[in-house]
Amino acid sequence: MLAQGVTTQKAALGGSRVACRPARAARAAAPRTVSVQASKVKKVVLAYSGGLDTSVILKWLQDSYDCEVVTFTADLGQGEELEPARKKAEAAGVKEIYIDDLREEFVRDFVFPMFRANSTYEGVYLLGTSIARPLIAKRQIEIAMEVGADAVSHGATGKGNDQVRFELGYYGLKPDIKVIAPWREWDLNSRTRLIAYAEQHGLAVPAGKRNEPPYSMDANLLHISYEGNALEDPWVEASEDMFTRSVSPEQAPNEPTYVEVEFEKGDPVAINGVRMSPATLLTELNRLGGENGIGRVDIVESRFVGMKSRGVYETPGGTILLTARRAMESLCLDRGEAHLKDDIMPRYAELVYNGFWFSPERLALQELVDKTQQFVEGTVRVKLYKGNVIVCGRKSQYSLYDSKISSFEDDEGAYDQKDAAGFIKLQALRLRTLARNRGDAWRNELL
């Protein structure tokens, strides 16, 4: 097994499994799909949301591959009711339906380890979408092994990063798995074609889906993202009515909110003295941050597949957590530890962003990061005010801060200021040697 303790709800539909209908002959009015060798796939596990896109994919897999489809829907804290996905899968004739609550595993085993590295991609993005994909891929592979499926499928497009993240996860855990990526195979490459296919096959098309949406969204317990269409011009400000997890900083309360976050071995364990599970704690930080206009960013990022993309993100709890964590580390980490972590952070973040969660280099970096966290314990107090997270206190039993040494008052001999003269001379030795050796030309370049 690849993981333990995952709670799975499996549809009890009764009866024996039956093969799906053979692929129908193409109708003149139907959008064209690709020709595939259906005999090569017997059973496929589909990452399924129940939305229009994955509902079309489900039907397309059944018809084009003449295979049995197992649906998997993950609850990662996206805030949506998931039972409708079960009903839609049942209506489509699916016999094995998985709806898994993965919120605790998501935060404990994916979000928190990533935050121990203080990871931000290109200095800003807190990797909310990126960190969810390896967990979804992992669970799909687990289900495939449980039900004897020989293929997995996802609904990521051929232009984005998610196709890479999903498939690197699949292949990293099961090298011989077959991957079906419909958006790279079919010709349903527009909203009109997708809806026509849905209607041709009797799939319900909600009224709101008939027109191109103003932007696409992806949500989980860490963040929500908005991309595309109305956001494609990076000069145009995002509309205020788009945001769902935070008030605007202008509309945030006029009085600050003080929050204390307690850490053990680098992970947050309590808020304002109340211990919480990982998912509960992040949910509470999201609430506090959202009420105070925390965590909105508008960025243009470099996708792994080679293009620039604009994304707008809300990560209220994660923004508080990153600020509080760095404050805790400033007290507990040695300078060498802290600076080494800052050196490797961009590499770690890039590995997560590009989909290499299960790579040996990410695992090696995680070992290094985790080693630095054994004494990162204590409490940080932050002030939340109109979009800002302001550190205003920190304490730890492992604090390396010594007020006697750093004080400008009499330190009673704890630090001999005369020692600084020799320290500076040693540090300056190579600079003085350079200046003497290279003469006026060197100095003139510097001056």
Order of alpha helices (4+ residues) and beta strands (2+ residues): beta-beta-alpha-beta-alpha-beta-alpha-alpha-alpha-beta-alpha-beta-alpha-beta-beta-beta-beta-beta-alpha-beta-beta-alpha-alpha-alpha-beta-beta-alpha-alpha
